[in-house]
Amino acid sequence: MTTATNAVGSSSPAEATDRRYSRASYDVSRKSWQDHIEMFGLTRYNMPRLQAAYALWEASRPEFTDGDNWLTAAEEWQHTYLATRHAVSPDSTL
């Protein structure tokens, strides 16, 4: 008898959930948000989505978010965005 596998290739929903909420997944998600905000800025559009993503991780894996508040970090990411944006001279060419 064969066991059906789910979309990520494991035979158990619990295994899939463990991978989806792994430390590696957390780090990738956080870095993705950091890169996005540093590139495009923190806006009224993406702030609720950042809050929702962080809340999901906080509820699912509080041991990862303990001491790592993305919402506080987002302020630093926004400063990076603003500094980078203003560092480009209007006279510069690409």
C-alpha positions as CSV (number, residue, x, y, z in Angstrom):
1,M,0.0,0.0,0.0
2,T,1.4,3.4,-0.9
3,T,1.0,6.5,1.1
4,A,-0.3,9.7,-0.6
5,T,2.0,12.6,-0.3
6,N,1.0,16.3,0.0
7,A,2.3,19.1,-2.1
8,V,5.6,19.4,-0.4
9,G,6.3,15.7,-0.6
10,S,5.8,14.5,2.9
11,S,3.3,11.8,3.9
12,S,2.0,13.6,6.9
13,P,0.3,17.0,7.3
14,A,2.2,17.5,10.5
15,E,5.5,17.1,8.6
16,A,4.4,19.6,6.0
17,T,3.4,22.1,8.8
18,D,6.7,21.6,10.5
19,R,8.6,22.5,7.4
20,R,6.3,25.4,6.6
21,Y,7.0,26.9,10.0
22,S,10.6,25.9,10.2
23,R,13.4,28.2,11.3
24,A,14.6,28.4,7.7
25,S,11.2,29.4,6.5
26,Y,11.0,32.1,9.2
27,D,14.4,33.5,8.2
28,V,13.4,33.5,4.5
29,S,10.2,35.3,5.3
30,R,11.8,37.9,7.5
31,K,14.5,38.6,5.0
32,S,12.0,38.9,2.2
33,W,10.1,41.5,4.2
34,Q,13.3,43.3,5.0
35,D,14.4,43.4,1.3
36,H,10.9,44.5,0.2
37,I,10.8,47.4,2.6
38,E,14.4,48.5,2.0
39,M,13.6,48.5,-1.7
40,F,10.1,50.0,-1.9
41,G,9.5,51.5,1.6
42,L,7.0,51.0,4.3
43,T,3.5,52.0,3.1
44,R,-0.1,52.0,4.2
45,Y,-0.5,49.1,1.7
46,N,2.3,46.8,3.0
47,M,2.2,47.6,6.7
48,P,-1.0,45.6,7.4
49,R,0.5,42.7,5.4
50,L,3.7,42.9,7.4
51,Q,1.7,42.9,10.6
52,A,-0.3,39.9,9.5
53,A,2.8,38.0,8.5
54,Y,4.5,38.7,11.8
55,A,1.3,37.8,13.8
56,L,1.2,34.5,12.0
57,W,4.8,33.7,13.0
58,E,4.2,35.0,16.5
59,A,1.2,32.7,16.9
60,S,2.8,29.7,15.2
61,R,6.4,29.8,16.4
62,P,6.7,32.3,19.3
63,E,10.2,31.0,20.1
64,F,11.4,32.5,16.8
65,T,9.8,35.9,17.3
66,D,10.8,36.3,20.9
67,G,13.2,39.3,20.9
68,D,12.8,39.7,17.1
69,N,10.0,42.2,16.5
70,W,9.7,42.8,12.7
71,L,7.5,45.8,13.3
72,T,10.3,47.5,15.2
73,A,12.8,46.3,12.7
74,A,10.7,47.7,9.9
75,E,11.5,51.2,11.2
76,E,15.2,50.6,10.6
77,W,14.4,49.0,7.2
78,Q,12.4,52.2,6.3
79,H,15.4,54.4,7.3
80,T,17.6,52.3,5.0
81,Y,15.0,52.8,2.2
82,L,15.0,56.6,2.8
83,A,18.7,56.9,3.0
84,T,19.2,54.9,-0.2
85,R,16.5,56.8,-2.0
86,H,18.0,60.2,-1.1
87,A,21.6,59.1,-1.8
88,V,20.9,58.9,-5.5
89,S,21.6,62.1,-7.3
90,P,19.1,63.4,-9.8
91,D,22.1,64.0,-12.1
92,S,23.3,60.4,-12.0
93,T,22.8,58.1,-14.9
94,L,22.1,54.4,-14.7
